[in-house]
């Protein structure tokens, strides 16, 4: 029995020895939990809202502006003519360089002249002969009339001589016409420049027979200073122009040349910014084309440096109205939605609001606001992506610069009319 009791005591001792490490672990866990509990009893973390977004705001610009129609057109030569051989003969000389600029009356081509010179000499000789015959008949008529008064010859003889004189006068007239015709044909052997311009490459070489079966085209001459620009205006645009004229007190039926040439026209090439070339309206068709619904118009432009060539595609701008007090804001500040165009404005409480606006034409970096915006509104011009309706922002106020003033001034100045050569 003692042995069994001793054995049980040792077993209990070994059991307590094995459980001792687990007791220390439990104590460590409890200590960690207590530490976390004590930490949880401190101050709690709270959400801090971000500061208001910074945006740039500016009041709309109020100033006079000119309204335009922006169209497309093509340049065309002021004059163009085919240089043709009007008489038959062999081409003897080409007296210009292909593509050269020539002045009016310059010799360009020459056709053999011998046969036409001989024809002229023959016509002159025949004229001289018939003039002599007429002179002799006139002397006889004077003598017969004197003798008839003296009753030395019959009156009928004097009257017959009068008819002879009339016939000789007619013959002389025919001879003079033949001389004139021969002179004209001789002049056709020299092809002259009909006006100042640039001559294209020649179409016929020296030694070829020209004018055999009709006029033969030798080359073409083109005048590019001044230069035309042809464009069309749609029917709604025509109606808008007439409405603006009526509002301005201009007579709708006024189409005299002085009124037309006072309207400036500006053009720009495809590789140019804006409309650097200034001209004026030169022609407006008296009727709208029923097939296309457009009205043909034409502008006239100086081209002394020949920067413009016929056949260019150009952008055309024509003034059609004027507003004395137009509101303009930054074009990039205007957004679009299903409701239409809108701008974001900042009120006195720095809260963003959205205003639906009706936009007009662009004036440089600005755009005309026709309705929906007040002159005192502070429009968000920068940082639009950080502002939305109902949000509070931190506005930085600035002032818009008028970028359209110089463009309006250009249009108000009437372009001087080019002087055709």
Secondary structure, DSSP 8 states (H G I E B T S, - for coil): -HHHHHHHHHHHHHHHHHHHHHHHHHHHHHHHHHHHHHHHTS----------EEEEEEE-EEEEEEEEEEEEEEEEEEEEEEEEE-S-EEEEEE-S-TT-EE-TT-EEEEE--HHHHHHHHHHHHHHHHHHHHHHHHHHHHHHHHHHHHTTSS-HHHHHHHHHHHHHHHHHHHHHHHHHHHHHHHHHTTEEE-SSSEEE---SS-TT-EESSSS-EEEEEEEEEEEEEEEEEEEHHHHHHHHHHHHHTT--TT---HHHHHTSEEEEE-TTSSS--EEEEEEEE-SS-BTTTTEEEEEEEE--TT----TT-EEEEEEEEEEEEEEEEEEGGG-EEETTEEEEEEE-TTSBEEEEE-EEEEEETTEEEEEES--TT-EEEEE-GGG--TT-BEEEEEEE---SSHHHHHHHHS--------
